[in-house]
Amino acid sequence: MSVRNNEAILDLSLEAAVPIRMMIAARLDPDTRAARLADPGIVDAITAHGDDLLYGGKDCAPSFNRLAEALALMAFQPGGVTFHGRHYCAHHQACLDGQGKEE
């Protein structure tokens, strides 16, 4: 499978997983969300096993889960987060207002 196909699969998977993770993160208080996002393990899992995310490998699933969790947590930051062309934000109207757009 080509890298482009693998990226498409990753994008589609994140489009499903991140909103679910956002629903879970919404139940957490802001300090808990910040503490989880500051956990070095979340960055280590993604950076150390990014190749597994694209090509498969024994750390693919844990790395994917940490990436989805990180994106969900960052979605609660002002302005949300954009990853691989996809924007995730918990307060979408605030993002639109900041860009001068109407929904």
C-alpha positions in Angstrom: 0.0 0.0 0.0 1.3 3.5 -0.9 2.1 6.2 1.6 -0.8 8.3 0.1 -3.2 5.4 0.8 -1.9 5.0 4.3 -2.3 8.7 4.9 -5.9 8.6 3.6 -6.7 5.7 6.0 -5.1 7.6 8.9 -7.1 10.7 8.0 -10.4 8.8 7.8 -9.7 7.0 11.1 -8.9 10.2 12.9 -12.1 11.8 11.5 -14.0 9.1 13.4 -11.8 8.8 16.5 -11.1 12.4 17.4 -14.7 13.5 17.8 -15.3 10.5 20.1 -12.2 11.5 22.1 -13.5 15.0 22.2 -16.7 13.8 23.8 -14.7 12.0 26.5 -12.5 15.1 27.0 -15.5 17.3 27.4 -16.3 15.5 30.6 -13.0 16.4 32.1 -12.2 19.7 33.9 -9.8 22.0 32.1 -7.0 21.3 34.6 -7.2 17.6 33.9 -7.2 18.1 30.1 -4.1 20.3 30.5 -2.4 17.8 32.6 -3.1 15.0 30.1 -1.9 17.1 27.2 1.3 18.0 29.2 2.1 14.3 29.7 5.4 13.6 27.9 4.2 10.1 27.2 1.6 11.4 24.7 4.3 13.1 22.6 6.8 10.3 23.0 4.3 7.7 21.7 3.6 9.8 18.7 7.1 10.8 17.8 8.8 7.5 18.6 6.3 5.5 16.5 5.1 7.8 13.8 6.3 5.3 11.2 4.0 2.7 12.7 1.1 5.0 12.2 1.7 5.2 8.5 3.1 1.7 7.8 1.7 -0.5 10.6 3.7 -2.2 13.2 3.4 -3.3 16.8 3.0 0.2 18.1 0.5 1.4 15.5 -2.7 1.1 17.7 -1.2 2.7 20.8 0.3 5.5 18.8 -2.9 6.1 17.0 -4.8 6.2 20.2 -2.4 8.7 21.7 -2.5 10.9 18.6 -6.4 10.9 18.6 -6.3 11.8 22.3 -3.8 14.6 21.8 -5.8 16.1 18.9 -9.0 15.9 21.0 -7.3 17.6 24.0 -5.8 20.3 21.7 -9.3 20.9 20.3 -10.2 22.5 23.6 -7.4 25.1 23.3 -8.3 28.5 21.9 -8.4 28.2 18.2 -8.5 24.4 18.3 -6.0 22.4 16.3 -5.4 21.6 12.6 -3.7 18.4 11.7 -3.1 17.2 8.1 -5.6 19.7 6.8 -8.4 18.8 9.2 -9.5 21.2 11.9 -10.7 20.1 15.3 -12.2 22.5 17.8 -14.5 22.2 20.8 -15.9 25.7 20.4 -16.3 26.0 16.6 -18.2 29.3 16.6 -15.3 30.9 18.4 -12.9 29.6 15.7 -15.2 31.0 13.0 -15.5 34.3 14.8 -11.7 34.5 15.0 -11.5 34.0 11.3 -14.3 36.5 10.5 -16.6 33.7 9.1 -20.2 32.8 9.8 -21.4 29.3 10.1 
